[in-house]
Amino acid sequence: MTTSGDRLKALLQECHLTPSDFAAQRGVTPQHINNWFRRGVPLARLDETADLFCVHRRWLHTGEGPKYPNAILRQRVASPDHVNPSASLLNHDGRMLHIPLHHVRGDRLQPEADIHLPLPAQALEIIGVMPEQAICLSMPAANMAPLIPMNAIVAIDRGRTEVVDGQAYALLHNGQLKVHSLSLGHHDTLCLHSHDRHSYAVERYTRAQRQAQGLEVLGWVFHWSYFSQRRPG
């Protein structure tokens, strides 16, 4: 039977934090953290610990319920019962939409002249993406590899910026383009997760930090495409 101490230990491993580093961050001794591992996270520390890791307090305490807030909403939005996106890509009616490629210049998105990604119109219709809200961007980093390789072309829906936990979004942060999976923690803390968890730590930003650093959710990533950079053999 796992305890909140076991879940805390797993969270530290996910974030590549040593118990000593975590102890220093929390202002306690390493022995305190070892006690938490054995006896569980103290009730007085549950809220701040859950907030730090952007997980649900109940899940950390008991192991019950969703790990991340809004997990039920994530399932409802990401996997509607009547939609089969993979089938829509194969059985579309032949109409293609040309989604314009954009780049970040300064702190703004600007389209590239006459550069577009063709996508099936029916596929966008099924997942509820309005064509005028869709744009393409070049994946700026390797943090989502191998799921989304660096330099892959990602298509985003500018009309969907509300965060659904676990979904991937493009962001603008101090004029820099980023792509991350997002979740919301306690007190509206925005957590930026990478697919490559070994090389990239979770980033966390309060509402005040987001405003000060110009962190803006540009849109939901609904498609990406990528050509291999070399031929095998």
Residue, then its C-alpha position, 0 to 999 in steps of 0.5 A: m500500500t502506497t502512502s503520501g510519502d511514496r507519492l512525494k518520493a515519486l514526484l521528486q524523481e519526476c522533477h529530478l529533485t534530490p531529497s536534500d535539495f527539496a529539504a533546502q527549498r522547504g526550509v527543513t532538514p533532510q531528516h525531516i524529508n526522510n520522515w515524510f517518506r516513511r510517515g507521509v507528508p504532514l497535514a500542515r504541509l499538504d497544501e503547499t506541497a501539492d501546489l509546488f508539484c501542481v497535483h491534487r491535494r486529495w491525490l497526494h494525501t490518499g492516492e484517490g481521485p485524479k492526480y492533476p486538477n481538472a482531469i475529468l474535464r481533460q478526458r471529456v474535451a480530449s476524447p469525446d465519445h463520438v469522435n475518431p480523429s484518426a479515422s477523420l484524417l483517412n476518410h475525409d472528403g478531399r477538401m484541404l485547408h491551407i494553414p498559414l505558417h507563422h514565426v515569432r518576431g519580437d513579441r508578435l506572431q507574423p505570417e510567412a508569405d505563401i507558406h502553408l500546411p495543407l490539412p483536411a477540412q473535415a478533420l478540423e471540423i470534427i475536432g471543432v477547430m475554426p479554419e480562421q483560428a488555425i495557424c502553424l509554427s515550427m517546434p522551437a526546442a527538443n523538450m517535447a521529443p520524441l513525441i514532437p521533435m524539434n523543428a516539427i510543424v505544429a498546428i495550433d487552435r488560437g480559439r482554444t487557450e483555456v488550459v485543459d490539464g495534460q493537453a499541449y499548447a504553444l506559448l509566448h514567454n518573454g518573446q520566446l515561443k514554447v510548446h509544453s503540456l500544461s496543468l493548473g495547480h493551486h492558486d492558479t499556478l500554471c505548470l509547464h511540463s515537457h515530454d522529455r522529463h529527464s532533461y527538462a524540469v517542470e516550470r511553474y508560474t503564478r498569475a503575477q509572474r505570468q503577467a510580469q513575464g508576458l507569458e501568454v497561451l497562444g493556442w491548443v496544439f491539435h496536429w504536428s508533422y515531421f519529416s525524418q532528417r536522414r534516410p536509414g542505412 
